[in-house]
Amino acid sequence: MAGMTLVFVLCLGFYITPELVGGGRTVMASMLVSRNIQLYSDWGAASAVSVVLLICVLIIFYVISRLVPLEKILGAK
């Protein structure tokens, strides 16, 4: 569970790899934020997508923290 959490955190910010590998057909949340700002200059839509992404991440972290204690993830004794 801890390993899945760490991989999930690393995957949140990546938008170059899906853009190159997916050929632009697959749209990830980070790519949507980038496009809203760079192409459309729509800061409101970009911030809305960012807030939704942040809320989803916080919910996932909350669920994981309920399943696996934080001390176990950090390796504390």
HTML snippet that shows the backbone in 3Dmol.js (N, CA, C, O; Angstrom):
<script src="https://3Dmol.org/build/3Dmol-min.js"></script>
<div id="view" style="width:600px;height:400px;position:relative"></div>
<script>
const pdb = `
ATOM      1  N   MET A   1       0.825  -1.183   0.000  1.00  0.00           N
ATOM      2  CA  MET A   1       0.000   0.000   0.000  1.00  0.00           C
ATOM      3  C   MET A   1       0.877   1.259   0.000  1.00  0.00           C
ATOM      4  O   MET A   1       0.586   2.234  -0.692  1.00  0.00           O
ATOM      5  N   ALA A   2       1.951   1.215   0.787  1.00  0.00           N
ATOM      6  CA  ALA A   2       2.863   2.360   0.827  1.00  0.00           C
ATOM      7  C   ALA A   2       3.530   2.574  -0.528  1.00  0.00           C
ATOM      8  O   ALA A   2       3.689   3.711  -0.973  1.00  0.00           O
ATOM      9  N   GLY A   3       3.917   1.492  -1.175  1.00  0.00           N
ATOM     10  CA  GLY A   3       4.527   1.594  -2.497  1.00  0.00           C
ATOM     11  C   GLY A   3       3.571   2.170  -3.524  1.00  0.00           C
ATOM     12  O   GLY A   3       3.969   2.982  -4.360  1.00  0.00           O
ATOM     13  N   MET A   4       2.323   1.759  -3.469  1.00  0.00           N
ATOM     14  CA  MET A   4       1.318   2.297  -4.381  1.00  0.00           C
ATOM     15  C   MET A   4       1.119   3.785  -4.150  1.00  0.00           C
ATOM     16  O   MET A   4       0.926   4.540  -5.103  1.00  0.00           O
ATOM     17  N   THR A   5       1.163   4.217  -2.891  1.00  0.00           N
ATOM     18  CA  THR A   5       1.017   5.632  -2.584  1.00  0.00           C
ATOM     19  C   THR A   5       2.170   6.441  -3.168  1.00  0.00           C
ATOM     20  O   THR A   5       1.952   7.507  -3.744  1.00  0.00           O
ATOM     21  N   LEU A   6       3.389   5.943  -3.023  1.00  0.00           N
ATOM     22  CA  LEU A   6       4.536   6.664  -3.558  1.00  0.00           C
ATOM     23  C   LEU A   6       4.499   6.744  -5.082  1.00  0.00           C
ATOM     24  O   LEU A   6       4.827   7.784  -5.654  1.00  0.00           O
ATOM     25  N   VAL A   7       4.109   5.674  -5.733  1.00  0.00           N
ATOM     26  CA  VAL A   7       4.003   5.685  -7.194  1.00  0.00           C
ATOM     27  C   VAL A   7       2.892   6.634  -7.637  1.00  0.00           C
ATOM     28  O   VAL A   7       3.041   7.341  -8.634  1.00  0.00           O
ATOM     29  N   PHE A   8       1.788   6.654  -6.907  1.00  0.00           N
ATOM     30  CA  PHE A   8       0.683   7.552  -7.230  1.00  0.00           C
ATOM     31  C   PHE A   8       1.124   9.009  -7.157  1.00  0.00           C
ATOM     32  O   PHE A   8       0.777   9.805  -8.029  1.00  0.00           O
ATOM     33  N   VAL A   9       1.878   9.360  -6.134  1.00  0.00           N
ATOM     34  CA  VAL A   9       2.352  10.733  -5.979  1.00  0.00           C
ATOM     35  C   VAL A   9       3.264  11.117  -7.136  1.00  0.00           C
ATOM     36  O   VAL A   9       3.158  12.226  -7.660  1.00  0.00           O
ATOM     37  N   LEU A  10       4.146  10.231  -7.537  1.00  0.00           N
ATOM     38  CA  LEU A  10       5.049  10.528  -8.650  1.00  0.00           C
ATOM     39  C   LEU A  10       4.300  10.674  -9.972  1.00  0.00           C
ATOM     40  O   LEU A  10       4.711  11.449 -10.837  1.00  0.00           O
ATOM     41  N   CYS A  11       3.215   9.940 -10.130  1.00  0.00           N
ATOM     42  CA  CYS A  11       2.467   9.981 -11.388  1.00  0.00           C
ATOM     43  C   CYS A  11       1.577  11.211 -11.522  1.00  0.00           C
ATOM     44  O   CYS A  11       1.114  11.507 -12.623  1.00  0.00           O
ATOM     45  N   LEU A  12       1.331  11.920 -10.455  1.00  0.00           N
ATOM     46  CA  LEU A  12       0.439  13.077 -10.522  1.00  0.00           C
ATOM     47  C   LEU A  12       0.986  14.183 -11.413  1.00  0.00           C
ATOM     48  O   LEU A  12       0.237  14.779 -12.187  1.00  0.00           O
ATOM     49  N   GLY A  13       2.251  14.460 -11.318  1.00  0.00           N
ATOM     50  CA  GLY A  13       2.821  15.589 -12.030  1.00  0.00           C
ATOM     51  C   GLY A  13       3.266  15.304 -13.446  1.00  0.00           C
ATOM     52  O   GLY A  13       3.574  16.240 -14.185  1.00  0.00           O
ATOM     53  N   PHE A  14       3.310  14.062 -13.848  1.00  0.00           N
ATOM     54  CA  PHE A  14       3.817  13.743 -15.176  1.00  0.00           C
ATOM     55  C   PHE A  14       2.794  14.073 -16.249  1.00  0.00           C
ATOM     56  O   PHE A  14       1.657  13.605 -16.199  1.00  0.00           O
ATOM     57  N   TYR A  15       3.201  14.875 -17.213  1.00  0.00           N
ATOM     58  CA  TYR A  15       2.349  15.090 -18.370  1.00  0.00           C
ATOM     59  C   TYR A  15       3.132  14.993 -19.671  1.00  0.00           C
ATOM     60  O   TYR A  15       2.533  14.936 -20.745  1.00  0.00           O
ATOM     61  N   ILE A  16       4.446  14.972 -19.597  1.00  0.00           N
ATOM     62  CA  ILE A  16       5.254  14.829 -20.810  1.00  0.00           C
ATOM     63  C   ILE A  16       5.187  13.399 -21.345  1.00  0.00           C
ATOM     64  O   ILE A  16       4.980  13.190 -22.541  1.00  0.00           O
ATOM     65  N   THR A  17       5.361  12.416 -20.461  1.00  0.00           N
ATOM     66  CA  THR A  17       5.369  11.014 -20.894  1.00  0.00           C
ATOM     67  C   THR A  17       4.051  10.598 -21.536  1.00  0.00           C
ATOM     68  O   THR A  17       4.084  10.026 -22.626  1.00  0.00           O
ATOM     69  N   PRO A  18       2.878  10.853 -20.921  1.00  0.00           N
ATOM     70  CA  PRO A  18       1.631  10.474 -21.605  1.00  0.00           C
ATOM     71  C   PRO A  18       1.423  11.222 -22.920  1.00  0.00           C
ATOM     72  O   PRO A  18       0.845  10.679 -23.862  1.00  0.00           O
ATOM     73  N   GLU A  19       1.887  12.450 -22.980  1.00  0.00           N
ATOM     74  CA  GLU A  19       1.747  13.221 -24.222  1.00  0.00           C
ATOM     75  C   GLU A  19       2.565  12.596 -25.348  1.00  0.00           C
ATOM     76  O   GLU A  19       2.096  12.495 -26.481  1.00  0.00           O
ATOM     77  N   LEU A  20       3.782  12.181 -25.032  1.00  0.00           N
ATOM     78  CA  LEU A  20       4.644  11.594 -26.058  1.00  0.00           C
ATOM     79  C   LEU A  20       4.232  10.170 -26.397  1.00  0.00           C
ATOM     80  O   LEU A  20       4.163   9.807 -27.571  1.00  0.00           O
ATOM     81  N   VAL A  21       3.960   9.361 -25.381  1.00  0.00           N
ATOM     82  CA  VAL A  21       3.642   7.956 -25.615  1.00  0.00           C
ATOM     83  C   VAL A  21       2.221   7.786 -26.137  1.00  0.00           C
ATOM     84  O   VAL A  21       1.975   6.969 -27.024  1.00  0.00           O
ATOM     85  N   GLY A  22       1.288   8.557 -25.588  1.00  0.00           N
ATOM     86  CA  GLY A  22      -0.110   8.419 -25.977  1.00  0.00           C
ATOM     87  C   GLY A  22      -0.460   9.114 -27.269  1.00  0.00           C
ATOM     88  O   GLY A  22      -1.550   8.909 -27.802  1.00  0.00           O
ATOM     89  N   GLY A  23       0.434   9.929 -27.785  1.00  0.00           N
ATOM     90  CA  GLY A  23       0.158  10.614 -29.043  1.00  0.00           C
ATOM     91  C   GLY A  23      -0.881  11.704 -28.911  1.00  0.00           C
ATOM     92  O   GLY A  23      -1.445  12.138 -29.916  1.00  0.00           O
ATOM     93  N   GLY A  24      -1.152  12.160 -27.692  1.00  0.00           N
ATOM     94  CA  GLY A  24      -2.124  13.223 -27.493  1.00  0.00           C
ATOM     95  C   GLY A  24      -3.565  12.753 -27.425  1.00  0.00           C
ATOM     96  O   GLY A  24      -4.466  13.570 -27.232  1.00  0.00           O
ATOM     97  N   ARG A  25      -3.807  11.453 -27.578  1.00  0.00           N
ATOM     98  CA  ARG A  25      -5.173  10.937 -27.526  1.00  0.00           C
ATOM     99  C   ARG A  25      -5.685  10.799 -26.107  1.00  0.00           C
ATOM    100  O   ARG A  25      -6.884  10.931 -25.862  1.00  0.00           O
ATOM    101  N   THR A  26      -4.791  10.535 -25.176  1.00  0.00           N
ATOM    102  CA  THR A  26      -5.165  10.375 -23.783  1.00  0.00           C
ATOM    103  C   THR A  26      -4.891  11.681 -23.050  1.00  0.00           C
ATOM    104  O   THR A  26      -3.772  12.193 -23.075  1.00  0.00           O
ATOM    105  N   VAL A  27      -5.912  12.214 -22.400  1.00  0.00           N
ATOM    106  CA  VAL A  27      -5.760  13.472 -21.694  1.00  0.00           C
ATOM    107  C   VAL A  27      -5.758  13.195 -20.198  1.00  0.00           C
ATOM    108  O   VAL A  27      -6.740  12.696 -19.648  1.00  0.00           O
ATOM    109  N   MET A  28      -4.645  13.523 -19.545  1.00  0.00           N
ATOM    110  CA  MET A  28      -4.523  13.397 -18.102  1.00  0.00           C
ATOM    111  C   MET A  28      -4.865  14.747 -17.477  1.00  0.00           C
ATOM    112  O   MET A  28      -4.907  15.765 -18.168  1.00  0.00           O
ATOM    113  N   ALA A  29      -5.107  14.747 -16.174  1.00  0.00           N
ATOM    114  CA  ALA A  29      -5.504  15.981 -15.497  1.00  0.00           C
ATOM    115  C   ALA A  29      -4.422  17.048 -15.576  1.00  0.00           C
ATOM    116  O   ALA A  29      -4.724  18.220 -15.801  1.00  0.00           O
ATOM    117  N   SER A  30      -3.170  16.656 -15.394  1.00  0.00           N
ATOM    118  CA  SER A  30      -2.090  17.643 -15.462  1.00  0.00           C
ATOM    119  C   SER A  30      -1.948  18.216 -16.871  1.00  0.00           C
ATOM    120  O   SER A  30      -1.598  19.385 -17.030  1.00  0.00           O
ATOM    121  N   MET A  31      -2.213  17.411 -17.884  1.00  0.00           N
ATOM    122  CA  MET A  31      -2.167  17.903 -19.259  1.00  0.00           C
ATOM    123  C   MET A  31      -3.308  18.871 -19.520  1.00  0.00           C
ATOM    124  O   MET A  31      -3.143  19.841 -20.259  1.00  0.00           O
ATOM    125  N   LEU A  32      -4.468  18.616 -18.918  1.00  0.00           N
ATOM    126  CA  LEU A  32      -5.620  19.498 -19.086  1.00  0.00           C
ATOM    127  C   LEU A  32      -5.349  20.864 -18.467  1.00  0.00           C
ATOM    128  O   LEU A  32      -5.703  21.892 -19.044  1.00  0.00           O
ATOM    129  N   VAL A  33      -4.729  20.876 -17.308  1.00  0.00           N
ATOM    130  CA  VAL A  33      -4.368  22.148 -16.665  1.00  0.00           C
ATOM    131  C   VAL A  33      -3.387  22.910 -17.536  1.00  0.00           C
ATOM    132  O   VAL A  33      -3.539  24.113 -17.748  1.00  0.00           O
ATOM    133  N   SER A  34      -2.387  22.214 -18.036  1.00  0.00           N
ATOM    134  CA  SER A  34      -1.381  22.854 -18.894  1.00  0.00           C
ATOM    135  C   SER A  34      -2.005  23.423 -20.162  1.00  0.00           C
ATOM    136  O   SER A  34      -1.688  24.545 -20.559  1.00  0.00           O
ATOM    137  N   ARG A  35      -2.874  22.674 -20.791  1.00  0.00           N
ATOM    138  CA  ARG A  35      -3.517  23.158 -22.023  1.00  0.00           C
ATOM    139  C   ARG A  35      -4.421  24.352 -21.762  1.00  0.00           C
ATOM    140  O   ARG A  35      -4.457  25.292 -22.555  1.00  0.00           O
ATOM    141  N   ASN A  36      -5.152  24.318 -20.654  1.00  0.00           N
ATOM    142  CA  ASN A  36      -6.039  25.442 -20.340  1.00  0.00           C
ATOM    143  C   ASN A  36      -5.261  26.735 -20.156  1.00  0.00           C
ATOM    144  O   ASN A  36      -5.745  27.810 -20.512  1.00  0.00           O
ATOM    145  N   ILE A  37      -4.075  26.638 -19.609  1.00  0.00           N
ATOM    146  CA  ILE A  37      -3.280  27.846 -19.387  1.00  0.00           C
ATOM    147  C   ILE A  37      -2.534  28.257 -20.651  1.00  0.00           C
ATOM    148  O   ILE A  37      -2.573  29.426 -21.034  1.00  0.00           O
ATOM    149  N   GLN A  38      -1.859  27.324 -21.301  1.00  0.00           N
ATOM    150  CA  GLN A  38      -1.004  27.672 -22.430  1.00  0.00           C
ATOM    151  C   GLN A  38      -1.775  27.971 -23.714  1.00  0.00           C
ATOM    152  O   GLN A  38      -1.480  28.949 -24.400  1.00  0.00           O
ATOM    153  N   LEU A  39      -2.750  27.143 -24.038  1.00  0.00           N
ATOM    154  CA  LEU A  39      -3.452  27.316 -25.312  1.00  0.00           C
ATOM    155  C   LEU A  39      -4.643  28.261 -25.219  1.00  0.00           C
ATOM    156  O   LEU A  39      -4.832  29.120 -26.080  1.00  0.00           O
ATOM    157  N   TYR A  40      -5.440  28.099 -24.176  1.00  0.00           N
ATOM    158  CA  TYR A  40      -6.696  28.835 -24.093  1.00  0.00           C
ATOM    159  C   TYR A  40      -6.631  30.053 -23.185  1.00  0.00           C
ATOM    160  O   TYR A  40      -7.561  30.859 -23.175  1.00  0.00           O
ATOM    161  N   SER A  41      -5.556  30.206 -22.423  1.00  0.00           N
ATOM    162  CA  SER A  41      -5.408  31.285 -21.440  1.00  0.00           C
ATOM    163  C   SER A  41      -6.631  31.360 -20.527  1.00  0.00           C
ATOM    164  O   SER A  41      -7.091  32.447 -20.179  1.00  0.00           O
ATOM    165  N   ASP A  42      -7.146  30.205 -20.150  1.00  0.00           N
ATOM    166  CA  ASP A  42      -8.325  30.118 -19.295  1.00  0.00           C
ATOM    167  C   ASP A  42      -7.885  29.700 -17.894  1.00  0.00           C
ATOM    168  O   ASP A  42      -7.893  28.515 -17.559  1.00  0.00           O
ATOM    169  N   TRP A  43      -7.506  30.673 -17.090  1.00  0.00           N
ATOM    170  CA  TRP A  43      -6.992  30.412 -15.754  1.00  0.00           C
ATOM    171  C   TRP A  43      -8.084  29.874 -14.840  1.00  0.00           C
ATOM    172  O   TRP A  43      -7.790  29.100 -13.929  1.00  0.00           O
ATOM    173  N   GLY A  44      -9.329  30.261 -15.059  1.00  0.00           N
ATOM    174  CA  GLY A  44     -10.428  29.779 -14.228  1.00  0.00           C
ATOM    175  C   GLY A  44     -10.655  28.276 -14.385  1.00  0.00           C
ATOM    176  O   GLY A  44     -10.827  27.564 -13.396  1.00  0.00           O
ATOM    177  N   ALA A  45     -10.653  27.803 -15.615  1.00  0.00           N
ATOM    178  CA  ALA A  45     -10.832  26.372 -15.866  1.00  0.00           C
ATOM    179  C   ALA A  45      -9.640  25.579 -15.353  1.00  0.00           C
ATOM    180  O   ALA A  45      -9.802  24.489 -14.805  1.00  0.00           O
ATOM    181  N   ALA A  46      -8.452  26.123 -15.529  1.00  0.00           N
ATOM    182  CA  ALA A  46      -7.254  25.434 -15.043  1.00  0.00           C
ATOM    183  C   ALA A  46      -7.267  25.329 -13.525  1.00  0.00           C
ATOM    184  O   ALA A  46      -6.905  24.291 -12.971  1.00  0.00           O
ATOM    185  N   SER A  47      -7.680  26.389 -12.854  1.00  0.00           N
ATOM    186  CA  SER A  47      -7.718  26.327 -11.389  1.00  0.00           C
ATOM    187  C   SER A  47      -8.817  25.397 -10.903  1.00  0.00           C
ATOM    188  O   SER A  47      -8.656  24.742  -9.874  1.00  0.00           O
ATOM    189  N   ALA A  48      -9.928  25.327 -11.622  1.00  0.00           N
ATOM    190  CA  ALA A  48     -10.999  24.403 -11.232  1.00  0.00           C
ATOM    191  C   ALA A  48     -10.545  22.952 -11.357  1.00  0.00           C
ATOM    192  O   ALA A  48     -10.812  22.140 -10.471  1.00  0.00           O
ATOM    193  N   VAL A  49      -9.864  22.624 -12.445  1.00  0.00           N
ATOM    194  CA  VAL A  49      -9.346  21.270 -12.625  1.00  0.00           C
ATOM    195  C   VAL A  49      -8.298  20.964 -11.557  1.00  0.00           C
ATOM    196  O   VAL A  49      -8.240  19.849 -11.039  1.00  0.00           O
ATOM    197  N   SER A  50      -7.475  21.954 -11.231  1.00  0.00           N
ATOM    198  CA  SER A  50      -6.456  21.761 -10.197  1.00  0.00           C
ATOM    199  C   SER A  50      -7.076  21.500  -8.832  1.00  0.00           C
ATOM    200  O   SER A  50      -6.588  20.656  -8.080  1.00  0.00           O
ATOM    201  N   VAL A  51      -8.146  22.214  -8.507  1.00  0.00           N
ATOM    202  CA  VAL A  51      -8.812  22.007  -7.220  1.00  0.00           C
ATOM    203  C   VAL A  51      -9.459  20.629  -7.171  1.00  0.00           C
ATOM    204  O   VAL A  51      -9.393  19.953  -6.144  1.00  0.00           O
ATOM    205  N   VAL A  52     -10.078  20.207  -8.256  1.00  0.00           N
ATOM    206  CA  VAL A  52     -10.674  18.866  -8.302  1.00  0.00           C
ATOM    207  C   VAL A  52      -9.593  17.803  -8.145  1.00  0.00           C
ATOM    208  O   VAL A  52      -9.792  16.826  -7.422  1.00  0.00           O
ATOM    209  N   LEU A  53      -8.462  17.976  -8.805  1.00  0.00           N
ATOM    210  CA  LEU A  53      -7.342  17.042  -8.676  1.00  0.00           C
ATOM    211  C   LEU A  53      -6.825  17.020  -7.241  1.00  0.00           C
ATOM    212  O   LEU A  53      -6.535  15.950  -6.706  1.00  0.00           O
ATOM    213  N   LEU A  54      -6.709  18.186  -6.613  1.00  0.00           N
ATOM    214  CA  LEU A  54      -6.247  18.260  -5.231  1.00  0.00           C
ATOM    215  C   LEU A  54      -7.210  17.557  -4.286  1.00  0.00           C
ATOM    216  O   LEU A  54      -6.773  16.837  -3.389  1.00  0.00           O
ATOM    217  N   ILE A  55      -8.498  17.750  -4.468  1.00  0.00           N
ATOM    218  CA  ILE A  55      -9.495  17.091  -3.610  1.00  0.00           C
ATOM    219  C   ILE A  55      -9.441  15.580  -3.796  1.00  0.00           C
ATOM    220  O   ILE A  55      -9.526  14.837  -2.819  1.00  0.00           O
ATOM    221  N   CYS A  56      -9.301  15.117  -5.030  1.00  0.00           N
ATOM    222  CA  CYS A  56      -9.194  13.673  -5.273  1.00  0.00           C
ATOM    223  C   CYS A  56      -7.958  13.096  -4.591  1.00  0.00           C
ATOM    224  O   CYS A  56      -8.018  12.021  -3.995  1.00  0.00           O
ATOM    225  N   VAL A  57      -6.843  13.809  -4.682  1.00  0.00           N
ATOM    226  CA  VAL A  57      -5.609  13.346  -4.042  1.00  0.00           C
ATOM    227  C   VAL A  57      -5.778  13.295  -2.529  1.00  0.00           C
ATOM    228  O   VAL A  57      -5.360  12.324  -1.899  1.00  0.00           O
ATOM    229  N   LEU A  58      -6.378  14.312  -1.939  1.00  0.00           N
ATOM    230  CA  LEU A  58      -6.588  14.326  -0.489  1.00  0.00           C
ATOM    231  C   LEU A  58      -7.507  13.198  -0.035  1.00  0.00           C
ATOM    232  O   LEU A  58      -7.288  12.602   1.019  1.00  0.00           O
ATOM    233  N   ILE A  59      -8.527  12.906  -0.823  1.00  0.00           N
ATOM    234  CA  ILE A  59      -9.426  11.789  -0.491  1.00  0.00           C
ATOM    235  C   ILE A  59      -8.678  10.472  -0.556  1.00  0.00           C
ATOM    236  O   ILE A  59      -8.834   9.627   0.326  1.00  0.00           O
ATOM    237  N   ILE A  60      -7.870  10.287  -1.586  1.00  0.00           N
ATOM    238  CA  ILE A  60      -7.102   9.048  -1.712  1.00  0.00           C
ATOM    239  C   ILE A  60      -6.121   8.901  -0.560  1.00  0.00           C
ATOM    240  O   ILE A  60      -5.981   7.815   0.003  1.00  0.00           O
ATOM    241  N   PHE A  61      -5.435   9.996  -0.203  1.00  0.00           N
ATOM    242  CA  PHE A  61      -4.512   9.946   0.935  1.00  0.00           C
ATOM    243  C   PHE A  61      -5.235   9.652   2.239  1.00  0.00           C
ATOM    244  O   PHE A  61      -4.711   8.926   3.084  1.00  0.00           O
ATOM    245  N   TYR A  62      -6.427  10.204   2.416  1.00  0.00           N
ATOM    246  CA  TYR A  62      -7.196   9.942   3.628  1.00  0.00           C
ATOM    247  C   TYR A  62      -7.569   8.466   3.723  1.00  0.00           C
ATOM    248  O   TYR A  62      -7.443   7.850   4.781  1.00  0.00           O
ATOM    249  N   VAL A  63      -8.029   7.907   2.610  1.00  0.00           N
ATOM    250  CA  VAL A  63      -8.401   6.488   2.595  1.00  0.00           C
ATOM    251  C   VAL A  63      -7.184   5.618   2.879  1.00  0.00           C
ATOM    252  O   VAL A  63      -7.273   4.662   3.649  1.00  0.00           O
ATOM    253  N   ILE A  64      -6.063   5.934   2.274  1.00  0.00           N
ATOM    254  CA  ILE A  64      -4.852   5.152   2.505  1.00  0.00           C
ATOM    255  C   ILE A  64      -4.385   5.275   3.946  1.00  0.00           C
ATOM    256  O   ILE A  64      -3.924   4.299   4.537  1.00  0.00           O
ATOM    257  N   SER A  65      -4.503   6.478   4.517  1.00  0.00           N
ATOM    258  CA  SER A  65      -4.068   6.652   5.905  1.00  0.00           C
ATOM    259  C   SER A  65      -4.962   5.884   6.872  1.00  0.00           C
ATOM    260  O   SER A  65      -4.512   5.500   7.951  1.00  0.00           O
ATOM    261  N   ARG A  66      -6.210   5.657   6.505  1.00  0.00           N
ATOM    262  CA  ARG A  66      -7.094   4.854   7.343  1.00  0.00           C
ATOM    263  C   ARG A  66      -6.772   3.369   7.220  1.00  0.00           C
ATOM    264  O   ARG A  66      -6.956   2.621   8.181  1.00  0.00           O
ATOM    265  N   LEU A  67      -6.300   2.932   6.066  1.00  0.00           N
ATOM    266  CA  LEU A  67      -5.974   1.520   5.858  1.00  0.00           C
ATOM    267  C   LEU A  67      -4.596   1.151   6.398  1.00  0.00           C
ATOM    268  O   LEU A  67      -4.412   0.090   6.994  1.00  0.00           O
ATOM    269  N   VAL A  68      -3.631   2.045   6.180  1.00  0.00           N
ATOM    270  CA  VAL A  68      -2.250   1.798   6.620  1.00  0.00           C
ATOM    271  C   VAL A  68      -1.843   2.952   7.520  1.00  0.00           C
ATOM    272  O   VAL A  68      -1.885   4.105   7.091  1.00  0.00           O
ATOM    273  N   PRO A  69      -1.450   2.672   8.758  1.00  0.00           N
ATOM    274  CA  PRO A  69      -1.035   3.753   9.661  1.00  0.00           C
ATOM    275  C   PRO A  69       0.180   4.518   9.126  1.00  0.00           C
ATOM    276  O   PRO A  69       1.049   3.940   8.474  1.00  0.00           O
ATOM    277  N   LEU A  70       0.228   5.804   9.406  1.00  0.00           N
ATOM    278  CA  LEU A  70       1.316   6.651   8.908  1.00  0.00           C
ATOM    279  C   LEU A  70       2.668   6.184   9.439  1.00  0.00           C
ATOM    280  O   LEU A  70       3.673   6.291   8.737  1.00  0.00           O
ATOM    281  N   GLU A  71       2.710   5.670  10.665  1.00  0.00           N
ATOM    282  CA  GLU A  71       3.975   5.193  11.223  1.00  0.00           C
ATOM    283  C   GLU A  71       4.543   4.022  10.411  1.00  0.00           C
ATOM    284  O   GLU A  71       5.758   3.877  10.277  1.00  0.00           O
ATOM    285  N   LYS A  72       3.654   3.203   9.880  1.00  0.00           N
ATOM    286  CA  LYS A  72       4.096   2.054   9.088  1.00  0.00           C
ATOM    287  C   LYS A  72       4.661   2.509   7.741  1.00  0.00           C
ATOM    288  O   LYS A  72       5.619   1.924   7.237  1.00  0.00           O
ATOM    289  N   ILE A  73       4.070   3.543   7.166  1.00  0.00           N
ATOM    290  CA  ILE A  73       4.529   4.066   5.883  1.00  0.00           C
ATOM    291  C   ILE A  73       5.899   4.715   6.037  1.00  0.00           C
ATOM    292  O   ILE A  73       6.787   4.508   5.210  1.00  0.00           O
ATOM    293  N   LEU A  74       6.069   5.509   7.112  1.00  0.00           N
ATOM    294  CA  LEU A  74       7.317   6.242   7.311  1.00  0.00           C
ATOM    295  C   LEU A  74       8.417   5.387   7.925  1.00  0.00           C
ATOM    296  O   LEU A  74       9.572   5.811   7.978  1.00  0.00           O
ATOM    297  N   GLY A  75       8.082   4.215   8.380  1.00  0.00           N
ATOM    298  CA  GLY A  75       9.090   3.310   8.935  1.00  0.00           C
ATOM    299  C   GLY A  75       9.423   3.602  10.390  1.00  0.00           C
ATOM    300  O   GLY A  75      10.462   3.159  10.878  1.00  0.00           O
ATOM    301  N   ALA A  76       8.571   4.332  11.090  1.00  0.00           N
ATOM    302  CA  ALA A  76       8.822   4.616  12.501  1.00  0.00           C
ATOM    303  C   ALA A  76       8.574   3.381  13.336  1.00  0.00           C
ATOM    304  O   ALA A  76       7.811   2.496  12.949  1.00  0.00           O
ATOM    305  N   LYS A  77       9.234   3.327  14.497  1.00  0.00           N
ATOM    306  CA  LYS A  77       9.083   2.151  15.357  1.00  0.00           C
ATOM    307  C   LYS A  77       8.139   2.415  16.486  1.00  0.00           C
ATOM    308  O   LYS A  77       7.896   1.531  17.308  1.00  0.00           O
TER     309      LYS A  77
END
`;
const viewer = $3Dmol.createViewer("view");
viewer.addModel(pdb, "pdb");
viewer.setStyle({}, {cartoon: {color: "spectrum"}});
viewer.zoomTo();
viewer.render();
</script>
